Amino acid sequence: MSLRVQDLLRHYGGVKALDGVSFEVMPGQCVALIGPNGAGKSTCFACLAGQQVPTRGRVFWQGQDVTDLTPAGRQALGMARTFQVAQTFEALTVLQNLQLVLSREHLSWWDRLAGRHTAQALQGLAQVGLAAQAQVVVADLPYGAKKRLELAMALAGLPGQGERVLLLDEPAAGLAPAERADMMALVRQVAHEGVTVLYTEHNMDAVFGVADRVLVLMQGRLVADGTPEAVAQDPQVRERYLGRDFDMQIGMHSDMKGQRDARG
């Protein structure tokens, strides 16, 4: 078992952002968590990553209860997250962003990043297609490249061995369709390489045709959990979220998945 969420409850006054959410994500799976605005997706992610403490319920990673651990404590165990808006160091170069993450435990205020973990940082940039932009200042990057850099930074912050999980909060948000396709192909590649992935999304072309499994939150409750094909046919999900005309789109998304899997 990789990631287990047990009866998560999160209240804000009288509002139940999460109302008894339970699910499991198995090692190596690429799982999408979807739902309308206000469904509780961001709150769920914050509880999983340690930014918020649930009112009730537990989070387990590799059999260990991590509910009370800080984000840094969870990261040391192999859990990392990204955010809806890319979190990068704008004044540094692309390479320096990764060097900073890789040097996090040993960098003093008088140290310089030059020469630190250069080979490992370049390898991480190559993984997300940014090696050619290594010396570019991040503020000058297009937004899609910043999202890929944030993914590289999250991967770089994880331990080199053992099970790892990435919590990606809307990895394709703000991207044009072609950029979304490239980003989600990268997410699939990361999962194929053995990293467990749980991500939220509003763009359905970044869900159907990409995820192995889909979870649907509505009003703080998990209302569906299954393969993309099964979830797309769920009457409640179709009526309240996807829309009744979603059948036509499923064929297109399935074709996209077949093409991407064929490319490896």
C-alpha positions as CSV (number, residue, x, y, z in Angstrom):
1,M,0.0,0.0,0.0
2,S,1.3,3.4,-0.9
3,L,-1.0,6.3,0.2
4,R,-4.0,5.8,2.4
5,V,-6.5,8.4,3.5
6,Q,-8.9,7.5,6.2
7,D,-12.1,9.3,7.1
8,L,-10.7,12.9,6.5
9,L,-12.9,15.6,8.0
10,R,-12.0,19.3,7.8
11,H,-14.3,22.0,9.1
12,Y,-14.2,25.7,8.7
13,G,-16.7,26.9,11.3
14,G,-19.9,25.3,10.1
15,V,-18.6,24.5,6.6
16,K,-17.4,20.9,6.0
17,A,-14.8,21.2,3.3
18,L,-14.1,17.5,3.7
19,D,-16.7,15.2,5.1
20,G,-15.3,11.7,5.7
21,V,-13.1,11.2,2.7
22,S,-11.3,7.8,2.4
23,F,-9.3,6.3,-0.5
24,E,-6.1,4.5,-1.3
25,V,-3.5,5.1,-4.0
26,M,-1.4,2.2,-4.9
27,P,2.4,2.4,-5.8
28,G,3.0,3.6,-9.4
29,Q,-0.6,4.7,-10.0
30,C,-1.5,8.0,-11.7
31,V,-4.7,9.1,-10.1
32,A,-6.8,12.2,-10.8
33,L,-8.9,13.9,-8.1
34,I,-11.6,16.0,-9.7
35,G,-14.7,17.9,-8.8
36,P,-16.4,21.3,-9.1
37,N,-15.1,24.4,-7.4
38,G,-15.6,24.2,-3.7
39,A,-15.6,20.4,-3.7
40,G,-12.7,20.2,-1.3
41,K,-9.8,19.2,-3.6
42,S,-7.4,21.9,-2.4
43,T,-8.3,21.2,1.2
44,C,-7.7,17.5,0.7
45,F,-4.3,18.2,-0.8
46,A,-3.3,20.6,2.0
47,C,-4.2,17.8,4.5
48,L,-2.2,15.2,2.6
49,A,0.9,17.4,2.2
50,G,0.8,18.8,5.8
51,Q,-0.2,22.4,5.2
52,Q,-3.4,21.8,7.1
53,V,-4.4,19.5,9.9
54,P,-7.6,17.6,9.5
55,T,-10.4,18.0,12.1
56,R,-10.6,14.3,12.1
57,G,-9.1,11.4,10.2
58,R,-5.7,10.1,9.4
59,V,-3.2,10.1,6.5
60,F,-0.9,7.1,6.1
61,W,2.1,6.8,3.8
62,Q,3.8,3.4,3.4
63,G,2.0,2.2,6.5
64,Q,3.2,5.1,8.6
65,D,0.8,7.6,10.2
66,V,2.0,11.0,8.9
67,T,-1.0,13.1,9.9
68,D,0.9,15.1,12.5
69,L,4.1,15.5,10.5
70,T,5.2,18.8,9.0
71,P,5.5,19.2,5.2
72,A,9.3,18.8,5.6
73,G,8.8,15.7,7.6
74,R,6.6,14.2,4.9
75,Q,9.1,15.2,2.2
76,A,11.8,13.3,4.0
77,L,9.7,10.2,3.8
78,G,9.1,10.6,0.0
79,M,6.0,12.9,-0.2
80,A,6.1,16.2,-2.2
81,R,3.6,18.6,-3.8
82,T,3.2,21.3,-6.3
83,F,0.7,24.2,-6.3
84,Q,-1.9,25.6,-8.7
85,V,0.3,28.6,-9.3
86,A,3.9,27.6,-10.0
87,Q,6.2,28.2,-7.0
88,T,9.7,29.0,-8.3
89,F,12.5,31.4,-7.4
90,E,12.0,34.0,-10.1
91,A,15.3,35.9,-9.6
92,L,17.5,32.7,-10.0
93,T,18.3,30.8,-13.2
94,V,16.5,27.6,-14.0
95,L,19.6,25.6,-13.0
96,Q,20.0,27.5,-9.7
97,N,16.4,26.7,-8.8
98,L,17.3,23.0,-8.9
99,Q,20.7,23.5,-7.3
100,L,19.0,25.3,-4.4
101,V,16.5,22.5,-3.8
102,L,19.3,19.9,-3.9
103,S,21.4,21.9,-1.5
104,R,18.7,22.6,1.0
105,E,20.3,20.7,3.9
106,H,23.8,22.0,3.5
107,L,23.6,25.6,2.1
108,S,24.7,28.4,4.5
109,W,24.0,32.1,3.8
110,W,27.6,32.7,2.7
111,D,27.6,29.8,0.2
112,R,27.3,30.1,-3.5
113,L,25.1,27.9,-5.7
114,A,27.7,27.7,-8.5
115,G,29.1,24.3,-8.8
116,R,26.7,22.6,-6.4
117,H,25.1,19.5,-7.6
118,T,25.4,20.7,-11.2
119,A,25.3,17.3,-12.9
120,Q,22.3,16.1,-10.9
121,A,20.5,19.4,-11.5
122,L,21.1,19.2,-15.2
123,Q,19.8,15.7,-15.2
124,G,16.6,16.8,-13.5
125,L,16.2,19.6,-16.1
126,A,16.6,17.2,-18.9
127,Q,13.9,15.0,-17.5
128,V,11.4,17.8,-17.9
129,G,12.8,19.2,-21.2
130,L,14.4,22.3,-19.7
131,A,18.2,21.5,-20.1
132,A,18.5,24.1,-22.9
133,Q,17.1,26.8,-20.6
134,A,19.4,26.0,-17.7
135,Q,21.0,29.5,-17.7
136,V,17.7,31.4,-18.3
137,V,16.4,33.5,-15.4
138,V,13.1,32.0,-14.3
139,A,11.3,35.4,-14.5
140,D,11.9,35.2,-18.3
141,L,10.4,31.8,-18.8
142,P,6.9,31.2,-20.3
143,Y,4.4,29.9,-17.8
144,G,4.4,26.4,-19.1
145,A,8.1,26.1,-18.6
146,K,7.7,27.4,-15.0
147,K,5.2,24.6,-14.4
148,R,7.7,22.0,-15.7
149,L,10.4,23.5,-13.5
150,E,8.2,23.3,-10.4
151,L,7.7,19.6,-11.2
152,A,11.5,19.1,-11.5
153,M,12.0,20.9,-8.2
154,A,9.4,18.7,-6.5
155,L,11.1,15.5,-7.8
156,A,14.6,16.9,-6.8
157,G,13.3,17.4,-3.2
158,L,12.4,13.7,-2.8
159,P,14.7,11.1,-1.4
160,G,16.7,9.2,-4.1
161,Q,15.5,5.8,-2.9
162,G,12.3,4.2,-1.6
163,E,8.7,4.8,-2.6
164,R,7.8,8.4,-3.6
165,V,4.6,10.2,-4.2
166,L,3.9,13.5,-6.0
167,L,0.8,15.5,-5.1
168,L,0.2,17.8,-8.1
169,D,-2.3,20.6,-7.6
170,E,-3.6,21.4,-11.1
171,P,-0.4,20.7,-13.0
172,A,-2.0,21.9,-16.3
173,A,-3.7,25.0,-14.9
174,G,-3.2,28.1,-17.1
175,L,-1.7,26.2,-20.0
176,A,-2.8,26.2,-23.6
177,P,-4.1,22.9,-25.0
178,A,-0.8,21.9,-26.6
179,E,1.1,22.8,-23.4
180,R,-1.4,20.8,-21.4
181,A,-0.8,17.7,-23.5
182,D,3.0,18.0,-23.1
183,M,2.7,18.6,-19.4
184,M,0.4,15.6,-18.8
185,A,2.6,13.4,-21.0
186,L,5.4,14.3,-18.7
187,V,3.2,13.4,-15.6
188,R,2.5,10.0,-17.2
189,Q,6.2,9.5,-17.8
190,V,7.0,10.3,-14.2
191,A,4.4,7.7,-13.1
192,H,5.8,5.1,-15.6
193,E,9.2,5.6,-13.9
194,G,7.8,4.5,-10.6
195,V,6.7,7.6,-8.8
196,T,3.1,7.5,-7.5
197,V,1.1,10.5,-8.7
198,L,-2.1,12.0,-7.3
199,Y,-3.2,15.2,-9.0
200,T,-6.2,17.5,-9.2
201,E,-7.5,19.0,-12.4
202,H,-10.3,21.0,-14.0
203,N,-9.3,20.4,-17.6
204,M,-10.9,17.1,-18.6
205,D,-8.4,16.5,-21.4
206,A,-5.7,16.3,-18.6
207,V,-7.8,13.7,-16.8
208,F,-9.4,11.3,-19.2
209,G,-6.8,9.8,-21.4
210,V,-4.1,10.4,-18.7
211,A,-5.1,9.0,-15.3
212,D,-5.3,5.3,-14.5
213,R,-8.0,6.0,-12.0
214,V,-10.3,8.9,-11.2
215,L,-11.7,10.1,-7.8
216,V,-14.6,12.5,-7.8
217,L,-15.2,14.9,-4.8
218,M,-18.5,16.8,-4.5
219,Q,-19.3,19.0,-1.4
220,G,-16.6,17.4,0.6
221,R,-17.6,13.8,-0.1
222,L,-16.1,11.2,-2.4
223,V,-18.9,10.2,-4.7
224,A,-17.1,8.1,-7.3
225,D,-13.8,6.1,-7.6
226,G,-12.9,4.0,-10.6
227,T,-11.4,3.8,-14.0
228,P,-11.9,6.9,-16.2
229,E,-14.4,5.0,-18.3
230,A,-16.5,3.9,-15.4
231,V,-16.4,7.3,-13.7
232,A,-17.4,9.0,-17.0
233,Q,-20.6,6.8,-17.1
234,D,-21.5,7.4,-13.5
235,P,-25.0,9.1,-13.6
236,Q,-24.4,11.4,-10.6
237,V,-21.0,12.6,-12.0
238,R,-22.4,13.1,-15.5
239,E,-25.5,15.0,-14.1
240,R,-23.7,17.2,-11.6
241,Y,-20.2,17.7,-13.1
242,L,-19.2,16.3,-16.5
243,G,-22.4,17.1,-18.4
244,R,-24.6,14.8,-20.4
245,D,-22.7,15.3,-23.6
246,F,-19.5,13.8,-22.3
247,D,-19.8,10.5,-24.1
248,M,-18.6,12.0,-27.4
249,Q,-15.5,13.4,-25.7
250,I,-14.6,10.1,-24.1
251,G,-13.7,8.5,-27.4
252,M,-11.3,11.4,-28.2
253,H,-9.6,11.2,-24.8
254,S,-9.3,7.4,-25.1
255,D,-7.6,7.8,-28.4
256,M,-5.2,10.3,-26.9
257,K,-4.3,7.9,-24.2
258,G,-3.6,5.1,-26.7
259,Q,-1.3,7.4,-28.7
260,R,0.6,8.5,-25.7
261,D,1.0,4.9,-24.3
262,A,2.2,3.8,-27.7
263,R,4.9,6.5,-27.6
264,G,5.9,5.3,-24.2
